[in-house]
């Protein structure tokens, strides 16, 4: 089984283009009331031992917590455009404050305006609002809860605790996403069995890039 965790303002449909067999896409919005530790526990009890764990962006951060807490449960892991955690307390506090603002916007702002504001962030390269994002309007309360409970400011710096994860790890970033590519290079010091692939001509949103599908087919048995 491949357990796949989508990103923020995403859904289980985001994985469709990869066309991977035995892929189980988790609907994160059903569980956004949980904190990181609670989510990792639920993910572990609901999945088969020896599963492959894959997460993109927000889903990658959730996957990293599950890897740190239950390293023996997963046979290998794929992390896409994800952050291992902020090192500085002040940075975490600032991020919590920022994500509380996003949570309020998700609850109250006109939905398309909220999505346009979200996509304007430099890391997302001002992409246009997708039909899939528009369809999430009825999940706005769950999405707001995710901004609060799964904020990067609420996340531990996982670099140390992830050192006990000994299974193979494939970490993928886009070349135009310089910040997350730098973070990916840092993770070479954390994992023993580690491969960092950088996809050329690609930014933070890399799920639809054809090179990603090829990398996954080579990495996942």
C-alpha positions in Angstrom: 0.0 0.0 0.0 1.1 3.5 -0.8 -0.3 6.0 1.7 -0.5 9.5 0.2 -1.1 12.8 2.0 -2.0 15.8 -0.1 -1.0 19.4 0.5 -2.8 22.4 1.8 -5.8 23.5 -0.3 -5.5 20.1 -2.0 -7.5 16.9 -2.1 -7.2 13.2 -2.8 -7.7 14.0 -6.5 -4.2 15.6 -6.6 -2.6 12.2 -6.8 -4.6 11.0 -9.8 -2.1 12.1 -12.4 0.6 9.8 -11.0 -1.5 6.6 -11.8 0.3 4.5 -9.1 -1.1 1.1 -8.2 -2.2 0.4 -4.6 -2.3 4.1 -3.8 -4.5 5.0 -0.9 -5.0 8.8 -0.8 -6.0 10.1 2.6 -8.5 13.0 2.9 -6.7 15.2 5.3 -9.7 17.5 5.9 -11.5 14.6 7.7 -8.8 14.7 10.3 -7.8 18.3 10.6 -9.2 18.5 14.1 -6.3 16.3 15.3 -2.9 17.6 16.3 0.3 16.2 14.7 0.8 13.5 17.3 -2.8 12.4 17.2 -2.8 12.3 13.4 0.4 10.2 13.3 -1.2 7.7 15.6 -4.4 7.5 13.6 -2.4 7.1 10.4 -0.4 4.2 11.9 -3.4 2.3 13.2 -5.3 2.7 9.9 -2.5 1.5 7.6 -0.7 -1.8 7.0 2.8 -2.3 8.4 5.3 -2.0 5.7 3.3 0.6 3.7 5.1 3.3 1.7 4.4 6.7 3.1 4.2 9.7 0.7 3.4 13.3 1.5 3.4 16.6 -0.4 4.0 20.0 1.3 1.5 20.0 4.3 1.1 16.3 3.8 4.9 15.9 3.8 5.1 17.5 7.2 2.4 15.2 8.5 4.3 12.3 7.0 7.5 13.4 8.7 5.8 13.3 12.1 4.5 9.7 11.4 8.0 8.7 10.3 9.6 10.1 13.5 7.0 8.5 15.8 6.7 5.1 14.1 9.9 4.6 12.1 9.4 0.8 11.9 5.9 1.0 10.5 7.0 2.3 7.1 9.0 0.4 4.4 10.1 3.6 2.7 9.0 7.2 2.3 8.6 9.9 -0.3 8.7 13.5 0.8 7.7 16.2 -1.7 8.3 19.9 -1.2 8.1 19.7 2.6 9.6 21.5 5.6 11.2 19.5 8.5 10.4 22.2 11.0 11.5 25.7 12.1 14.6 25.8 14.4 13.9 29.1 16.0 11.2 29.7 18.7 10.6 33.2 17.4 10.0 32.0 13.9 7.5 29.4 15.1 5.6 32.0 17.0 5.5 34.3 14.0 4.3 31.4 11.8 1.5 30.6 14.2 0.3 34.2 14.1 0.4 34.1 10.3 -1.5 30.9 10.1 -4.2 32.2 12.5 -4.8 35.0 10.0 -5.1 32.4 7.2 -7.6 30.4 9.3 -9.8 33.5 9.7 -9.7 34.2 6.0 -10.6 30.6 5.2 -13.7 30.9 7.5 -14.9 34.3 6.4 -13.4 35.6 3.2 -15.2 35.1 -0.1 -13.9 31.7 -1.3 -12.4 32.6 -4.6 -10.8 35.8 -3.2 -9.3 33.6 -0.4 -7.9 31.1 -3.0 -6.5 33.9 -5.2 -4.8 35.4 -2.1 -3.3 32.0 -1.2 -2.0 31.4 -4.7 -0.4 34.9 -4.8 2.3 33.6 -2.4 5.8 33.7 -4.0 6.4 30.0 -3.3 3.3 29.1 -5.4 4.3 31.4 -8.3 0.9 33.1 -8.5 -0.8 30.1 -10.1 -4.4 30.5 -11.2 -7.1 29.1 -9.0 -8.0 25.5 -10.0 -11.5 23.9 -10.2 -10.3 21.5 -7.6 -9.6 24.3 -5.1 -13.0 25.9 -5.9 -14.7 22.7 -5.1 -13.3 22.7 -1.5 -15.5 25.6 -0.4 -17.7 23.3 1.6 -14.6 22.1 3.5 -13.6 25.6 4.6 -14.1 25.0 8.3 -11.9 21.9 8.2 -9.3 23.8 6.2 -9.3 26.6 8.7 -8.7 24.0 11.5 -5.7 22.7 9.6 -4.1 26.1 9.5 -4.4 26.2 13.3 -3.6 22.6 14.2 -1.0 21.8 11.5 0.7 25.2 11.3 4.4 25.1 10.7 4.6 27.1 13.9 3.0 24.1 15.8 5.4 21.6 14.3 8.5 20.4 16.1 11.9 20.7 14.4 12.0 17.0 13.4 15.6 16.8 12.2 16.9 15.0 15.3 14.0 12.6 15.8 14.0 11.6 12.2 17.5 10.2 12.5 16.0 6.9 13.8 14.2 6.4 10.5 16.4 4.0 8.6 14.2 3.0 5.7 14.9 4.5 2.2 13.8 8.1 1.8 13.2 9.9 -1.6 13.0 13.6 -1.1 11.9 15.6 -4.2 11.9 19.4 -4.8 11.5 21.6 -7.8 14.6 23.5 -9.0 12.7 26.9 -9.0 11.7 26.3 -5.4 15.1 27.4 -4.0 14.0 27.5 -0.3 12.7 23.9 -0.2 15.5 22.6 -2.4 17.9 24.0 0.2 16.0 22.3 3.0 16.1 19.0 1.0 19.9 19.2 0.8 20.0 19.7 4.6 18.2 16.4 5.1 21.2 14.5 3.7 22.7 14.9 7.2 19.6 13.3 8.8 18.8 10.1 6.9 21.2 7.2 6.3 19.4 5.9 3.1 18.5 9.1 1.4 18.1 10.4 -2.2 17.3 14.0 -3.0 16.0 14.6 -6.5 15.6 18.1 -7.9 13.2 18.4 -10.9 14.4 21.0 -13.4 12.0 23.7 -14.6 9.6 23.0 -11.7 8.5 24.9 -8.6 6.8 24.0 -5.4 3.8 22.4 -7.0 5.3 19.4 -8.7 2.6 16.7 -8.5 1.7 17.0 -12.2 5.3 17.0 -13.5 6.0 13.9 -15.6 9.4 13.5 -14.2 8.0 12.9 -10.7 6.0 9.9 -11.9 9.1 8.4 -13.4 11.1 8.9 -10.1 8.3 7.3 -8.1 8.1 4.2 -10.3 11.9 3.7 -9.9 11.8 4.2 -6.2 8.6 2.3 -5.1 8.8 -1.5 -5.6 
